[in-house]
Amino acid sequence: MTAIYNVAPNAFNADKDEATDLEKAILSAIAEARSTCELNGDGSPNCAVAWDIVEELQAEKSHQLQAKKHKNSLESFCDLHPEALECLIYDI
């Protein structure tokens, strides 16, 4: 089993296409793990390695989701209405 998956290495630069690439890689790794375990048996080292790959890809997806900055309601409002009094920033 020699599968190489290229996924988004930097969570801060991940865009929507890379997220779908990561999801595709996870689905492909799951299919590969299932077929590997069917061929070699559930207790084989190759089966364990295949599921480790799936676990690592899922962990990367989780890390990318946590790395995204979540805006609060004021930040969302200011994105839509930067001229509002609540959004003005003064340097004194």
URGIGI-V515215 format. One record per backbone hydrogen bond with DSSP energy under -1.0 kcal/mol. NH is the residue of the N-H (numbers start at 0). CO is the residue of the C=O. If there is no record, write none. Layout:
nh=NH co=CO
nh=NH co=CO
This chain:
nh=12 co=9
nh=18 co=14
nh=19 co=15
nh=20 co=16
nh=21 co=17
nh=22 co=18
nh=23 co=19
nh=24 co=20
nh=25 co=21
nh=26 co=22
nh=27 co=23
nh=28 co=24
nh=29 co=25
nh=30 co=26
nh=31 co=27
nh=32 co=28
nh=33 co=29
nh=34 co=30
nh=35 co=31
nh=36 co=32
nh=37 co=33
nh=38 co=34
nh=39 co=35
nh=40 co=36
nh=43 co=40
nh=47 co=43
nh=48 co=44
nh=49 co=45
nh=50 co=46
nh=51 co=47
nh=52 co=48
nh=53 co=49
nh=54 co=50
nh=55 co=51
nh=56 co=52
nh=57 co=53
nh=58 co=54
nh=59 co=55
nh=60 co=56
nh=61 co=57
nh=62 co=58
nh=63 co=59
nh=64 co=60
nh=65 co=61
nh=66 co=62
nh=75 co=71
nh=76 co=72
nh=77 co=73
nh=78 co=74
nh=79 co=75
nh=80 co=76
nh=83 co=80
nh=86 co=83
